[in-house]
């Protein structure tokens, strides 16, 4: 669990991840939260079904780098955003993150705060010296999230921009 100014970031267990996909409100009940705007739609559904769940079933994988992290707004007592690492640190001590805010809750700063919390947490983990993320060239909102968190653009491949945060 990670605490930021407004949010509590929680990594889901395998059972919680299954609830996240199966039912819109059972996960809220498990956490004692109000029903909100959480929704699991494509491509997130496929990412969870075909990547996160199978990787969490493998005990050799560190679950914190393979599960979904959900952000809870402590004031509203609702899930507001989600993110995930795309695997454990690689041989270059790099982890990749992906993230999203529920459409009804965009432009509230949740994603910037969540990414900041995850980057701060990652910097305290052994074997991590760099976090990367990609955005589509037209996804200006996502680019602003990364810029606010001091990520620097380091590559472009067709319509994808690659960003990095390197720890001092």
C-alpha positions as CSV (number, residue, x, y, z in Angstrom):
1,X,0.0,0.0,0.0
2,X,1.2,3.5,-0.9
3,X,-0.2,6.7,0.6
4,X,-0.1,10.0,-1.4
5,X,-1.7,13.3,-0.5
6,X,-5.3,12.2,-1.4
7,X,-4.9,8.6,-2.5
8,X,-4.3,5.2,-1.1
9,X,-2.7,2.9,-3.8
10,X,-3.4,-0.8,-3.3
11,X,-2.0,-3.7,-5.2
12,X,-4.7,-6.3,-5.8
13,X,-4.3,-9.9,-4.8
14,X,-5.1,-12.6,-7.3
15,X,-8.6,-13.1,-5.8
16,X,-9.2,-9.3,-5.8
17,X,-8.0,-9.0,-9.4
18,X,-10.6,-11.7,-10.4
19,X,-13.3,-9.7,-8.7
20,X,-12.1,-6.6,-10.5
21,X,-12.9,-8.3,-13.8
22,X,-15.9,-10.3,-12.8
23,X,-18.2,-7.9,-11.1
24,X,-18.6,-4.1,-11.0
25,X,-19.2,-3.8,-7.3
26,X,-17.9,-6.8,-5.4
27,X,-14.4,-5.4,-5.3
28,X,-15.8,-2.2,-3.7
29,X,-17.6,-4.3,-1.0
30,X,-14.3,-6.1,-0.2
31,X,-12.6,-2.8,0.4
32,X,-15.6,-1.2,2.1
33,X,-15.8,1.5,-0.6
34,X,-18.7,3.3,-2.3
35,X,-19.7,2.3,-5.8
36,X,-18.2,4.6,-8.3
37,X,-16.9,4.9,-11.8
38,X,-14.6,1.8,-12.0
39,X,-15.0,-0.1,-15.2
40,X,-13.0,-2.8,-16.8
41,X,-13.1,-2.4,-20.6
42,X,-10.8,-3.2,-23.4
43,X,-7.8,-3.2,-23.6
44,X,-7.7,-3.4,-19.8
45,X,-9.8,-6.5,-19.8
46,X,-7.4,-8.4,-22.0
47,X,-4.4,-7.1,-20.1
48,X,-5.8,-8.5,-16.9
49,X,-7.1,-11.7,-18.4
50,X,-4.1,-12.7,-20.5
51,X,-1.2,-11.2,-18.7
52,X,-1.8,-10.2,-15.1
53,X,-3.9,-13.2,-13.9
54,X,-1.6,-15.8,-15.4
55,X,1.5,-14.1,-14.1
56,X,0.0,-13.8,-10.6
57,X,-0.7,-17.6,-10.7
58,X,3.1,-18.2,-11.1
59,X,4.7,-18.1,-7.7
60,X,8.1,-17.3,-9.2
61,X,6.8,-13.8,-10.2
62,X,6.7,-10.9,-7.7
63,X,3.0,-10.0,-7.6
64,X,3.7,-6.3,-7.0
65,X,5.1,-6.0,-10.5
66,X,2.4,-8.0,-12.2
67,X,-0.9,-7.0,-10.6
68,X,-3.1,-3.9,-11.0
69,X,-2.7,-1.2,-8.5
70,X,-5.9,0.7,-7.8
71,X,-6.1,4.3,-6.4
72,X,-8.7,5.0,-3.7
73,X,-9.7,8.6,-3.1
74,X,-9.8,8.7,0.7
75,X,-12.3,11.6,0.8
76,X,-14.9,10.1,-1.6
77,X,-14.1,6.5,-0.6
78,X,-14.1,5.4,-4.3
79,X,-11.7,3.8,-6.7
80,X,-10.5,6.6,-9.1
81,X,-7.7,5.2,-11.2
82,X,-5.5,2.2,-11.9
83,X,-2.0,1.4,-13.0
84,X,0.4,-1.5,-13.3
85,X,4.0,-2.3,-13.7
86,X,4.6,-4.4,-16.8
87,X,6.8,-6.9,-15.1
88,X,9.8,-7.0,-12.7
89,X,12.9,-4.9,-13.2
90,X,14.9,-6.0,-16.3
91,X,18.7,-6.4,-16.7
92,X,19.0,-2.6,-17.1
93,X,17.2,-2.1,-13.8
94,X,14.2,-0.7,-15.6
95,X,10.5,-1.2,-15.0
96,X,7.7,0.0,-17.2
97,X,4.3,1.4,-16.1
98,X,1.0,1.8,-17.7
99,X,-2.0,3.7,-16.2
100,X,-5.5,5.0,-16.7
101,X,-8.1,7.2,-15.0
102,X,-11.8,6.3,-15.3
103,X,-13.3,8.6,-18.0
104,X,-15.8,10.3,-15.6
105,X,-12.9,11.3,-13.3
106,X,-10.3,12.7,-15.7
107,X,-8.8,16.1,-15.2
108,X,-8.8,15.8,-11.4
109,X,-5.0,15.1,-11.0
110,X,-5.6,11.5,-9.9
111,X,-3.3,10.0,-12.5
112,X,-0.4,12.5,-11.9
113,X,-0.7,11.7,-8.2
114,X,-0.9,8.0,-8.7
115,X,2.1,7.9,-11.1
116,X,4.1,10.0,-8.6
117,X,3.3,7.6,-5.8
118,X,4.3,4.6,-7.9
119,X,7.5,6.2,-9.1
120,X,8.4,7.1,-5.5
121,X,7.7,3.6,-4.4
122,X,9.7,2.1,-7.3
123,X,12.7,4.2,-6.4
124,X,12.8,2.6,-2.9
125,X,12.9,-0.9,-4.4
126,X,16.2,-2.8,-4.9
127,X,17.2,-3.2,-8.5
128,X,15.3,-0.3,-10.0
129,X,17.1,2.8,-11.4
130,X,14.7,3.7,-14.1
131,X,11.0,3.8,-14.9
132,X,9.7,4.0,-18.5
133,X,6.3,4.6,-20.0
134,X,4.9,5.1,-23.5
135,X,2.2,7.3,-24.8
136,X,0.6,7.8,-28.2
137,X,1.6,11.0,-29.9
138,X,-1.9,12.4,-29.7
139,X,-2.5,11.5,-26.0
140,X,-1.5,14.9,-24.6
141,X,-3.1,14.3,-21.2
142,X,-1.0,11.2,-20.6
143,X,2.1,13.1,-21.7
144,X,1.3,15.9,-19.2
145,X,1.0,13.2,-16.4
146,X,4.6,12.1,-17.2
147,X,5.9,15.6,-17.5
148,X,4.4,16.6,-14.1
149,X,6.3,13.6,-12.7
150,X,9.6,14.7,-14.3
151,X,9.8,12.0,-17.0
152,X,11.8,13.0,-20.0
153,X,11.1,12.0,-23.6
154,X,13.8,9.8,-24.9
155,X,12.5,8.1,-28.0
156,X,9.7,8.0,-30.7
157,X,8.7,4.9,-32.6
158,X,6.1,5.8,-35.2
159,X,3.1,7.2,-33.2
160,X,4.5,6.1,-29.8
161,X,6.5,8.4,-27.5
162,X,8.8,6.8,-24.9
163,X,9.5,8.5,-21.6
164,X,11.9,7.8,-18.7
165,X,12.4,8.7,-15.1
166,X,15.9,8.0,-14.0
167,X,16.7,8.0,-10.2
168,X,19.7,10.1,-9.1
